Amino acid sequence: MLKNTIQIEDRYTIDHSRDYVWEKLNDPEILALCIRGCAFVERTTPTNFKAVIRAHIGDIKKDFSINLDVDDQYAPAQYTLGTVVSAGLLGKAQGQADVDLEEAGADQCVLRYVATIKGGGLLGKVLPLIEGAASRRVREFFDKFVEHLEDC
C-alpha cells in the first residue's frame, strides 16, 4: 500500500493556442526534452508512452523504465497522465498529473496541473524527506515545457 503522498499544483499562462499546447503536450520529443535525466520517450499506443529516466536518489543511481498512461482525455482540454514506478528493493512510487488547458484569448491559454506522488517501501519512507526535491522536479518539467513553447 502506498501511504505517503505529496501534491503539487501550479498554473501558467502561455502565449500559444490551446490546440498548439495540446499538440506539444502529446509530443514524445518535447516530453523527453522537459524531463530531467530522460533518455527517451516513445509513444506505444494512443494512450501510452514508454520512457527511460536516469534518476539519483541520494547515493543511489538507477535507470527507471516507466510507462505513462493517458486517461480521462478530452482533447484539447484535459488529460490525466499517470505512472507506477517499481524500483525493486527501493519500493514503489505512483504519480499522476491532472492537466487542464483553458482558452484565454485568440493565441493564449492557461495550463493548470495538479500532480500527486505516492510512495511505498523505502521510497515511501523517504518521500516526506524529498518532498521539496520532488516538487522541484515536477515544476521543472512544466517550466521547461513552457520555456520550450516560448522559444518556438
Secondary structure, 3 states (H helix, E strand, C coil): CCCEEEEEEEEEEECCCHHHHHHHHCCHHHHHHHCCCEEEEEEEECCEEEEEEEEEECCEEEEEEEEEEEEEEECCCEEEEEEEEECHHHCEEEEEEEEEEEECCCCCEEEEEEEEEEEEHHHHHHCCCCHHHHHHHHHHHHHHHHHHHHHC
